[in-house]
Amino acid sequence: MNWNKLDTQKTLQAVKNFSQELQATSSSNEKIEIIKSYSQNKWLCQVLQYVYSPCLLYTSPSPR
């Protein structure tokens, strides 16, 4: 994946907007529509995949 500064800023802004829109409503139907509206954003989808994929494990090194 080739990230540049502009892509990073756009992705972080999309993540922020996505999160704020989901938090602003309690309606499940509205949340589904919000998710659908962001589904074409490949960067956001990739970020969410890294965050929620149970197959990816992130660990910190054990102290010695």
ZAZADREN-943857 format. One line per field, with one value per atom (N, C-alpha, C, O): residue number from 1; residue in three letters; atom name; x, z, y. Coordinates in pm, 1 decimal, always signed. Layout:
ZAZADREN-943857
nr <- c(NUM | ...);
rest <- c(Ala | ...);
atom <- c(CA | ...);
xx <- c(X | ...);
zz <- c(Z | ...);
yy <- c(Y | ...);
END
This chain:
ZAZADREN-943857
nr <- c(1 | 1 | 1 | 1 | 2 | 2 | 2 | 2 | 3 | 3 | 3 | 3 | 4 | 4 | 4 | 4 | 5 | 5 | 5 | 5 | 6 | 6 | 6 | 6 | 7 | 7 | 7 | 7 | 8 | 8 | 8 | 8 | 9 | 9 | 9 | 9 | 10 | 10 | 10 | 10 | 11 | 11 | 11 | 11 | 12 | 12 | 12 | 12 | 13 | 13 | 13 | 13 | 14 | 14 | 14 | 14 | 15 | 15 | 15 | 15 | 16 | 16 | 16 | 16 | 17 | 17 | 17 | 17 | 18 | 18 | 18 | 18 | 19 | 19 | 19 | 19 | 20 | 20 | 20 | 20 | 21 | 21 | 21 | 21 | 22 | 22 | 22 | 22 | 23 | 23 | 23 | 23 | 24 | 24 | 24 | 24 | 25 | 25 | 25 | 25 | 26 | 26 | 26 | 26 | 27 | 27 | 27 | 27 | 28 | 28 | 28 | 28 | 29 | 29 | 29 | 29 | 30 | 30 | 30 | 30 | 31 | 31 | 31 | 31 | 32 | 32 | 32 | 32 | 33 | 33 | 33 | 33 | 34 | 34 | 34 | 34 | 35 | 35 | 35 | 35 | 36 | 36 | 36 | 36 | 37 | 37 | 37 | 37 | 38 | 38 | 38 | 38 | 39 | 39 | 39 | 39 | 40 | 40 | 40 | 40 | 41 | 41 | 41 | 41 | 42 | 42 | 42 | 42 | 43 | 43 | 43 | 43 | 44 | 44 | 44 | 44 | 45 | 45 | 45 | 45 | 46 | 46 | 46 | 46 | 47 | 47 | 47 | 47 | 48 | 48 | 48 | 48 | 49 | 49 | 49 | 49 | 50 | 50 | 50 | 50 | 51 | 51 | 51 | 51 | 52 | 52 | 52 | 52 | 53 | 53 | 53 | 53 | 54 | 54 | 54 | 54 | 55 | 55 | 55 | 55 | 56 | 56 | 56 | 56 | 57 | 57 | 57 | 57 | 58 | 58 | 58 | 58 | 59 | 59 | 59 | 59 | 60 | 60 | 60 | 60 | 61 | 61 | 61 | 61 | 62 | 62 | 62 | 62 | 63 | 63 | 63 | 63 | 64 | 64 | 64 | 64);
rest <- c(Met | Met | Met | Met | Asn | Asn | Asn | Asn | Trp | Trp | Trp | Trp | Asn | Asn | Asn | Asn | Lys | Lys | Lys | Lys | Leu | Leu | Leu | Leu | Asp | Asp | Asp | Asp | Thr | Thr | Thr | Thr | Gln | Gln | Gln | Gln | Lys | Lys | Lys | Lys | Thr | Thr | Thr | Thr | Leu | Leu | Leu | Leu | Gln | Gln | Gln | Gln | Ala | Ala | Ala | Ala | Val | Val | Val | Val | Lys | Lys | Lys | Lys | Asn | Asn | Asn | Asn | Phe | Phe | Phe | Phe | Ser | Ser | Ser | Ser | Gln | Gln | Gln | Gln | Glu | Glu | Glu | Glu | Leu | Leu | Leu | Leu | Gln | Gln | Gln | Gln | Ala | Ala | Ala | Ala | Thr | Thr | Thr | Thr | Ser | Ser | Ser | Ser | Ser | Ser | Ser | Ser | Ser | Ser | Ser | Ser | Asn | Asn | Asn | Asn | Glu | Glu | Glu | Glu | Lys | Lys | Lys | Lys | Ile | Ile | Ile | Ile | Glu | Glu | Glu | Glu | Ile | Ile | Ile | Ile | Ile | Ile | Ile | Ile | Lys | Lys | Lys | Lys | Ser | Ser | Ser | Ser | Tyr | Tyr | Tyr | Tyr | Ser | Ser | Ser | Ser | Gln | Gln | Gln | Gln | Asn | Asn | Asn | Asn | Lys | Lys | Lys | Lys | Trp | Trp | Trp | Trp | Leu | Leu | Leu | Leu | Cys | Cys | Cys | Cys | Gln | Gln | Gln | Gln | Val | Val | Val | Val | Leu | Leu | Leu | Leu | Gln | Gln | Gln | Gln | Tyr | Tyr | Tyr | Tyr | Val | Val | Val | Val | Tyr | Tyr | Tyr | Tyr | Ser | Ser | Ser | Ser | Pro | Pro | Pro | Pro | Cys | Cys | Cys | Cys | Leu | Leu | Leu | Leu | Leu | Leu | Leu | Leu | Tyr | Tyr | Tyr | Tyr | Thr | Thr | Thr | Thr | Ser | Ser | Ser | Ser | Pro | Pro | Pro | Pro | Ser | Ser | Ser | Ser | Pro | Pro | Pro | Pro | Arg | Arg | Arg | Arg);
atom <- c(N | CA | C | O | N | CA | C | O | N | CA | C | O | N | CA | C | O | N | CA | C | O | N | CA | C | O | N | CA | C | O | N | CA | C | O | N | CA | C | O | N | CA | C | O | N | CA | C | O | N | CA | C | O | N | CA | C | O | N | CA | C | O | N | CA | C | O | N | CA | C | O | N | CA | C | O | N | CA | C | O | N | CA | C | O | N | CA | C | O | N | CA | C | O | N | CA | C | O | N | CA | C | O | N | CA | C | O | N | CA | C | O | N | CA | C | O | N | CA | C | O | N | CA | C | O | N | CA | C | O | N | CA | C | O | N | CA | C | O | N | CA | C | O | N | CA | C | O | N | CA | C | O | N | CA | C | O | N | CA | C | O | N | CA | C | O | N | CA | C | O | N | CA | C | O | N | CA | C | O | N | CA | C | O | N | CA | C | O | N | CA | C | O | N | CA | C | O | N | CA | C | O | N | CA | C | O | N | CA | C | O | N | CA | C | O | N | CA | C | O | N | CA | C | O | N | CA | C | O | N | CA | C | O | N | CA | C | O | N | CA | C | O | N | CA | C | O | N | CA | C | O | N | CA | C | O | N | CA | C | O | N | CA | C | O | N | CA | C | O | N | CA | C | O | N | CA | C | O | N | CA | C | O | N | CA | C | O);
xx <- c(+84.0 | +0.0 | +89.2 | +181.3 | +62.0 | +141.9 | +67.9 | -23.6 | +108.3 | +43.8 | +124.2 | +247.0 | +56.3 | +122.4 | +48.7 | -55.0 | +102.1 | +45.7 | -100.0 | -182.2 | -132.3 | -268.8 | -365.6 | -474.7 | -326.1 | -410.6 | -432.5 | -543.2 | -328.3 | -338.7 | -435.5 | -519.7 | -424.1 | -513.7 | -658.6 | -749.1 | -680.6 | -816.1 | -873.0 | -990.5 | -790.4 | -835.9 | -870.7 | -973.9 | -785.9 | -813.6 | -939.4 | -1017.3 | -959.9 | -1080.6 | -1203.8 | -1307.9 | -1192.0 | -1303.5 | -1336.2 | -1453.5 | -1234.2 | -1255.5 | -1326.6 | -1420.2 | -1281.9 | -1343.2 | -1489.8 | -1577.4 | -1516.0 | -1653.4 | -1742.6 | -1855.9 | -1690.6 | -1763.5 | -1802.6 | -1917.6 | -1706.2 | -1730.5 | -1832.0 | -1922.0 | -1817.7 | -1909.3 | -2051.6 | -2148.0 | -2064.5 | -2197.9 | -2264.1 | -2383.7 | -2187.7 | -2244.1 | -2283.6 | -2386.0 | -2202.9 | -2233.5 | -2352.7 | -2418.5 | -2380.8 | -2486.6 | -2627.3 | -2725.4 | -2637.8 | -2770.4 | -2779.1 | -2680.0 | -2899.0 | -2921.0 | -3001.8 | -3025.7 | -3043.1 | -3123.4 | -3036.1 | -2939.5 | -3070.6 | -2995.9 | -3004.9 | -2906.8 | -3122.8 | -3139.2 | -3051.8 | -2993.3 | -3042.0 | -2955.4 | -2808.8 | -2731.5 | -2770.5 | -2632.6 | -2599.2 | -2488.8 | -2693.1 | -2672.4 | -2652.3 | -2565.7 | -2730.9 | -2717.5 | -2583.1 | -2521.5 | -2537.9 | -2407.5 | -2296.6 | -2206.0 | -2303.8 | -2203.3 | -2204.5 | -2098.3 | -2321.4 | -2331.2 | -2270.9 | -2205.4 | -2293.0 | -2242.0 | -2089.5 | -2029.7 | -2026.1 | -1879.7 | -1817.9 | -1695.4 | -1897.1 | -1844.7 | -1756.1 | -1679.7 | -1764.8 | -1681.5 | -1544.9 | -1458.9 | -1524.5 | -1397.1 | -1300.3 | -1306.4 | -1210.6 | -1122.4 | -1026.3 | -992.3 | -982.1 | -889.6 | -958.4 | -903.1 | -1079.1 | -1154.3 | -1183.6 | -1169.8 | -1223.4 | -1251.7 | -1127.5 | -1136.6 | -1011.9 | -888.5 | -852.7 | -809.1 | -871.0 | -846.0 | -937.4 | -891.9 | -1065.7 | -1159.7 | -1126.4 | -1144.6 | -1078.3 | -1038.2 | -920.6 | -919.4 | -822.4 | -708.2 | -751.9 | -698.9 | -847.3 | -891.9 | -973.5 | -955.0 | -1063.4 | -1160.1 | -1132.8 | -1206.5 | -1030.5 | -1001.7 | -950.5 | -849.9 | -1019.8 | -974.2 | -848.4 | -784.9 | -812.5 | -695.3 | -564.6 | -456.7 | -574.5 | -454.4 | -431.4 | -520.0 | -312.6 | -280.0 | -168.9 | -65.7 | -192.2 | -92.3 | -54.5 | -139.1 | +72.4 | +117.8 | +237.2 | +308.9 | +256.3 | +375.6 | +478.9 | +444.2 | +603.7 | +707.5 | +701.0 | +669.4 | +731.1 | +727.7 | +847.6 | +956.6 | +827.8 | +939.5 | +1041.4 | +1006.1 | +1164.1 | +1270.8 | +1331.9 | +1422.7);
zz <- c(+0.0 | +0.0 | +0.0 | +80.9 | -90.1 | -102.4 | -38.2 | -97.4 | +82.2 | +155.1 | +135.4 | +143.7 | +109.7 | +113.4 | +213.5 | +267.0 | +239.0 | +344.0 | +316.3 | +408.0 | +191.8 | +157.5 | +178.4 | +232.1 | +136.1 | +157.9 | +306.9 | +349.5 | +384.6 | +529.0 | +590.8 | +672.5 | +552.4 | +606.4 | +566.9 | +649.3 | +441.6 | +395.2 | +468.0 | +504.6 | +488.7 | +556.7 | +702.3 | +752.0 | +769.8 | +909.0 | +920.9 | +1014.6 | +826.7 | +828.4 | +803.1 | +865.8 | +711.1 | +682.5 | +804.7 | +835.4 | +874.3 | +995.2 | +1100.6 | +1165.6 | +1117.0 | +1214.2 | +1178.9 | +1264.9 | +1052.3 | +1008.7 | +1024.6 | +1071.8 | +984.9 | +995.7 | +1140.9 | +1170.7 | +1229.8 | +1371.5 | +1428.6 | +1503.2 | +1393.8 | +1445.1 | +1394.1 | +1468.7 | +1267.6 | +1212.1 | +1279.6 | +1308.5 | +1305.0 | +1373.0 | +1516.2 | +1564.9 | +1584.1 | +1722.2 | +1732.1 | +1836.0 | +1624.6 | +1627.4 | +1618.7 | +1639.1 | +1589.0 | +1574.7 | +1655.3 | +1674.7 | +1701.0 | +1769.8 | +1681.8 | +1720.1 | +1565.4 | +1474.2 | +1397.9 | +1331.9 | +1407.7 | +1335.0 | +1184.5 | +1112.8 | +1136.7 | +992.6 | +943.0 | +835.1 | +1020.2 | +981.5 | +983.4 | +896.6 | +1081.4 | +1088.9 | +967.6 | +913.7 | +925.4 | +806.2 | +683.9 | +601.0 | +672.1 | +559.1 | +563.1 | +458.8 | +681.6 | +695.5 | +651.4 | +578.0 | +695.9 | +657.2 | +506.3 | +444.4 | +446.9 | +301.6 | +229.4 | +126.4 | +283.3 | +216.7 | +219.1 | +131.9 | +316.8 | +325.5 | +264.8 | +262.7 | +216.5 | +169.7 | +45.1 | +16.0 | -27.6 | -146.4 | -114.4 | -202.1 | +9.8 | +51.1 | +83.1 | +190.9 | -11.2 | +4.2 | +121.9 | +186.9 | +150.2 | +260.9 | +394.0 | +482.5 | +407.8 | +531.5 | +551.9 | +662.7 | +446.4 | +456.8 | +500.2 | +578.4 | +449.7 | +486.2 | +632.8 | +703.8 | +677.4 | +818.3 | +907.6 | +1006.0 | +873.7 | +954.7 | +953.2 | +1053.4 | +840.9 | +832.5 | +927.3 | +996.9 | +930.1 | +1020.4 | +1166.5 | +1250.3 | +1197.3 | +1335.6 | +1384.0 | +1496.5 | +1299.4 | +1345.4 | +1302.5 | +1342.1 | +1223.8 | +1179.7 | +1296.8 | +1358.9 | +1327.0 | +1436.9 | +1400.6 | +1488.2 | +1273.0 | +1229.7 | +1248.9 | +1248.9 | +1265.3 | +1284.7 | +1433.8 | +1506.5 | +1477.4 | +1617.5 | +1633.9 | +1567.1 | +1723.1 | +1752.9 | +1898.2 | +1987.1 | +1921.8 | +2058.8 | +2085.1 | +1993.2 | +2209.2 | +2247.8 | +2298.4 | +2350.4 | +2283.3 | +2332.0 | +2484.1 | +2554.7 | +2531.1 | +2676.5 | +2740.4 | +2683.3 | +2857.6 | +2926.4 | +2972.6 | +3006.9 | +2972.6 | +3014.6 | +3142.0 | +3191.8);
yy <- c(-115.8 | +0.0 | +122.9 | +133.7 | +214.8 | +335.8 | +452.7 | +509.8 | +487.0 | +596.0 | +723.7 | +722.0 | +832.3 | +960.9 | +1048.7 | +1009.1 | +1168.0 | +1253.7 | +1290.7 | +1291.3 | +1321.2 | +1360.3 | +1244.8 | +1263.9 | +1124.8 | +1006.4 | +982.3 | +949.3 | +998.6 | +978.4 | +1078.4 | +1041.0 | +1205.1 | +1307.5 | +1279.8 | +1292.6 | +1242.1 | +1212.3 | +1090.9 | +1089.5 | +990.0 | +869.4 | +898.4 | +853.1 | +973.0 | +1006.6 | +1091.3 | +1073.9 | +1182.7 | +1264.7 | +1178.0 | +1197.8 | +1081.7 | +991.2 | +905.6 | +884.2 | +856.9 | +776.9 | +861.7 | +815.3 | +985.8 | +1075.4 | +1102.7 | +1093.1 | +1136.7 | +1165.1 | +1042.4 | +1052.4 | +927.2 | +801.0 | +775.0 | +742.8 | +789.2 | +765.0 | +864.5 | +825.8 | +990.7 | +1093.2 | +1071.7 | +1089.1 | +1034.1 | +1009.2 | +890.1 | +893.8 | +784.8 | +668.0 | +700.5 | +652.5 | +781.8 | +817.9 | +912.5 | +918.9 | +985.9 | +1087.1 | +1028.3 | +1099.8 | +900.6 | +839.6 | +710.2 | +639.8 | +681.5 | +554.2 | +458.4 | +343.9 | +505.1 | +424.0 | +324.0 | +362.3 | +198.6 | +95.0 | +114.6 | +95.0 | +153.4 | +174.6 | +289.0 | +279.4 | +397.0 | +507.8 | +465.7 | +506.2 | +385.0 | +336.4 | +249.4 | +257.6 | +167.3 | +84.8 | +173.3 | +145.6 | +278.9 | +371.6 | +444.5 | +466.4 | +481.7 | +547.1 | +452.1 | +491.5 | +328.0 | +228.6 | +208.6 | +201.5 | +199.5 | +185.1 | +305.2 | +289.4 | +425.2 | +545.4 | +552.5 | +615.6 | +489.3 | +488.9 | +363.7 | +351.3 | +272.7 | +143.6 | +154.8 | +62.8 | +264.0 | +281.2 | +342.4 | +350.7 | +384.9 | +442.7 | +329.4 | +270.4 | +299.2 | +182.9 | +198.7 | +99.9 | +321.1 | +342.7 | +318.5 | +253.3 | +371.2 | +350.6 | +201.9 | +150.3 | +134.5 | -9.5 | -86.3 | -181.0 | -45.7 | -114.5 | -87.6 | -178.2 | +35.9 | +68.4 | -15.0 | -73.3 | -20.6 | -98.0 | -246.7 | -315.8 | -295.2 | -435.5 | -462.6 | -564.1 | -372.7 | -390.4 | -384.0 | -457.1 | -297.8 | -280.1 | -400.0 | -446.5 | -449.6 | -549.6 | -693.3 | -783.6 | -716.5 | -852.5 | -937.1 | -902.8 | -1047.7 | -1132.4 | -1211.8 | -1270.5 | -1214.0 | -1289.9 | -1212.9 | -1272.2 | -1081.7 | -1000.1 | -980.6 | -935.6 | -1014.7 | -1001.2 | -898.1 | -904.3 | -804.3 | -703.2 | -719.2 | -709.3 | -743.8 | -763.1 | -672.5 | -633.0 | -641.2 | -565.0 | -664.3 | -770.4 | -629.9 | -723.0 | -735.0 | -639.2 | -852.6 | -874.1 | -805.5 | -804.2 | -748.9 | -683.3 | -787.4 | -900.2 | -748.4 | -841.7 | -799.8 | -866.2);
END
